[in-house]
Amino acid sequence: MTTADNDRGVRRVVHALTLTATVLVVCGFLTHSVWLLGAGGWMVIVGFLIELVYRPGRPPGGA
């Protein structure tokens, strides 16, 4: 598996988390369900943390 494949895989996961979070937040807002809003919020946080930690395109070891 190449670095480009890994980058695509991580981006796909982040986009899936973002889409799922959006659906949960909208459903929570429409049904006044706080736990759906909370789950959606945590999914957004996890997606941003994955993007922040992984940083696709950055060479291994920093720099």
N, C-alpha and C positions, 0 to 999 in steps of 0.2 A: 504494500500500500504506500503510495507516495504522499508527499506533503500536501499536494493539491487536493488529493482525495480526502485527507484528514481535514483540511480547511473547509471543503464543501460539506463534510459530515457535521462539523461543529456549527457551521452557519445554518444547516438544515435543522439542527436541534434548537438553536436559538430562535429561528423563525417559527418553528412548531410551538415552542413555549410561549412566544409572543402572541401567536394566533389563539392558542388555548386560553391564555390569560385574558385576552380581549373578549372572547366568548363568555368566560366565567364572570367577568366584571359586568358585562351588559346584562347577562341573565340575572345576576345578583341584584343589579340596580332595578330591573323590571319587576322582579319578584320580591324586592325588599328583603333579600336574604343576606345577612351579614357574613355568614360563613362562606358563601360564594364570592363575595367581594374580597374577603380575606385571602381565600385560596388564589384568586386571580392576582392579587397584589403580590403574594409570595412567588408566584410563577414569574412575574415581571422581574422581581428582585433576583431570582435564580438565573434567569436569562441574561440579565446585565452582568451578574457576577461571572458567569461562564465566559461571556464576551470579554470582560475586563481581564480575567486571569489568563485566558488562552491566547488572546491577541493573534488571530490568524494572519499569516504572512510574516510574522516576526521570526527571525532565525533562532534556532535553539541556543540557549545560553545567553540570551539578551542581545546586546549590541544592536 
